[in-house]
């Protein structure tokens, strides 16, 4: 999972104006980096120009996904990531960056601003922080922890049963299960067996 580009643009009446951008092109060869950066800048501007105000979209370009969010105040953001990166995390990042940008940079400067004149320095740190979606996004982190717990519980149950005991035998021997629970277990087990066949 990788983020390559994070851009903030102003959607004008005819074209999009790049206000600030950050790139992580370390996975490309040194000689390709300037061309790749130009292409990402061009693609980001084109996507913002063609997106409606108040819209979010994900556009596939080769093996990359371009996630765009254009707010109703004409401020837009684009994240370019690989196809494995979770799109929900990309849109969370765009929300955060655009809110922060609009608080720090006066909207009067948006139509005429450029990367050299806009005083907003947080894009590089956001791009670096969100390289690992588990660490940057609380919901993704919780989901990963739940997945790990599920794997641990599953392997623990298997190791319990590997000791020569079968779950069927344990159910029959159990004093805590009533006859209805035992009958329910047998019915479920038979249905699962039929589905597998």
C-alpha positions in Angstrom: 0.0 0.0 0.0 1.4 3.3 -1.0 0.5 7.0 -1.4 2.3 8.8 -4.2 0.8 12.3 -4.3 -1.3 14.6 -2.3 -2.5 17.8 -3.9 -4.7 20.8 -3.1 -6.2 22.7 -6.0 -8.6 25.5 -6.7 -11.3 24.7 -9.2 -11.7 27.8 -11.4 -14.4 28.3 -14.0 -12.2 26.9 -16.8 -9.2 25.2 -15.2 -7.9 24.0 -11.9 -5.1 25.9 -10.2 -2.5 23.9 -8.2 -2.1 25.5 -4.8 0.2 23.0 -3.0 1.4 19.4 -3.6 3.5 16.7 -1.9 5.0 13.7 -3.6 6.6 10.4 -2.6 8.3 9.1 -5.7 11.0 7.0 -4.0 9.6 3.8 -5.7 10.4 5.3 -9.2 13.9 5.4 -10.7 15.7 8.7 -10.3 15.5 9.5 -14.0 11.7 8.9 -14.1 10.7 11.0 -11.1 10.3 14.4 -12.8 8.2 12.9 -15.6 6.1 11.0 -13.1 5.6 14.1 -10.9 4.5 16.2 -14.0 2.0 13.5 -15.0 0.6 13.3 -11.5 0.2 17.1 -11.4 -1.5 17.1 -14.8 -3.8 14.2 -13.8 -4.8 15.8 -10.5 -5.7 19.1 -12.3 -7.6 17.3 -15.0 -9.7 15.3 -12.5 -10.5 18.4 -10.4 -11.5 20.3 -13.5 -13.9 17.6 -14.6 -15.4 16.9 -11.1 -18.6 18.6 -10.0 -18.6 20.8 -6.9 -19.4 18.8 -3.7 -18.4 15.5 -5.3 -16.1 12.7 -4.3 -14.8 10.1 -6.8 -12.1 7.5 -7.4 -10.7 7.3 -10.9 -8.6 4.3 -12.0 -5.5 5.1 -14.1 -3.5 2.0 -15.0 -2.5 0.5 -11.6 -3.2 3.7 -9.7 -6.3 5.1 -8.1 -6.9 8.9 -8.1 -9.2 9.9 -5.2 -10.7 13.4 -5.6 -12.9 15.5 -3.4 -14.1 18.9 -4.6 -15.8 21.0 -2.0 -18.6 23.4 -2.7 -16.3 26.4 -2.0 -14.2 25.3 -5.1 -11.3 23.9 -3.0 -10.3 20.4 -4.2 -7.9 17.7 -3.2 -6.5 14.7 -4.9 -4.7 11.7 -3.5 -2.9 9.3 -5.9 -2.4 5.9 -4.4 -1.9 2.3 -5.5 -5.0 0.1 -5.9 -4.5 -1.7 -2.5 -4.7 1.5 -0.4 -8.1 1.8 1.3 -10.2 4.5 -0.4 -12.0 5.4 2.9 -8.7 6.4 4.4 -7.9 8.5 1.3 -11.1 10.4 1.7 -10.5 10.9 5.4 -7.1 12.3 4.6 -8.6 14.7 1.9 -11.2 15.9 4.4 -8.6 16.6 7.0 -6.2 18.4 4.6 -8.9 20.5 3.0 -10.3 21.6 6.3 -6.9 22.5 7.7 -5.9 24.2 4.4 -9.0 26.4 4.4 -8.4 27.5 8.0 -4.7 28.4 7.3 -4.9 29.9 3.8 -7.3 32.8 3.1 -9.9 32.0 0.4 -9.0 35.2 -1.4 -5.6 33.7 -2.2 -7.0 30.5 -3.7 -7.8 31.7 -7.3 -4.3 33.3 -7.8 -2.2 31.1 -5.5 0.6 28.9 -6.5 2.9 26.3 -4.7 5.5 29.1 -4.4 3.2 31.7 -2.8 0.9 29.6 -0.6 2.1 29.2 2.9 1.0 25.8 3.9 3.6 23.3 4.9 1.7 20.3 6.3 1.2 18.2 3.1 4.6 16.5 3.3 4.0 15.4 6.9 0.4 14.2 6.1 1.7 12.2 3.1 4.4 10.6 5.3 2.0 9.8 8.2 -0.6 8.3 6.0 1.8 5.9 4.2 0.7 3.4 6.8 -3.1 3.5 7.0 -3.1 1.5 10.2 -1.1 4.1 12.1 -2.8 7.1 10.6 -6.4 6.1 10.7 -8.0 4.9 14.0 -10.7 2.8 12.3 -8.2 0.9 10.1 -6.1 0.3 13.2 -9.0 -1.1 15.1 -10.0 -3.3 12.2 -6.5 -4.7 11.9 -6.4 -5.4 15.6 -9.7 -7.2 15.4 -8.5 -9.3 12.5 -5.4 -10.3 14.5 -7.5 -11.2 17.5 -9.8 -13.3 15.3 -6.8 -15.2 13.9 -5.5 -15.8 17.5 -8.8 -17.0 18.7 -9.2 -19.3 15.7 -5.8 -20.8 16.2 -6.4 -21.2 19.9 -9.6 -23.2 19.3 -7.8 -25.4 16.8 -4.9 -26.0 19.3 -7.5 -27.0 22.0 -9.1 -29.5 19.6 -5.7 -30.9 18.5 -5.2 -32.4 21.8 -7.3 -35.4 20.8 -10.6 -34.0 21.8 -13.4 -33.5 19.4 -15.9 -30.8 19.8 -18.7 -33.4 19.3 -17.4 -35.4 22.2 -17.2 -32.3 24.4 -20.7 -31.3 23.5 -22.0 -34.8 24.5 -20.1 -34.8 27.8 -21.1 -31.3 28.7 -23.3 -31.0 31.8 -23.9 -27.3 31.1 -25.7 -27.8 27.8 -29.3 -28.7 27.8 -30.8 -31.3 25.4 -32.1 -28.5 23.2 -28.7 -27.0 22.8 -27.2 -30.4 22.0 -29.9 -31.0 19.4 -29.3 -27.5 17.9 -25.5 -28.3 17.6 -26.2 -31.6 15.8 -28.6 -30.0 13.4 -26.2 -27.1 12.6 -23.3 -29.6 12.1 -25.4 -31.7 9.7 -26.4 -28.6 7.7 -22.8 -27.5 7.4 -21.7 -31.0 6.3 -24.4 -31.0 3.6 -23.3 -27.6 2.3 -19.7 -28.7 2.1 -20.8 -31.8 0.0 
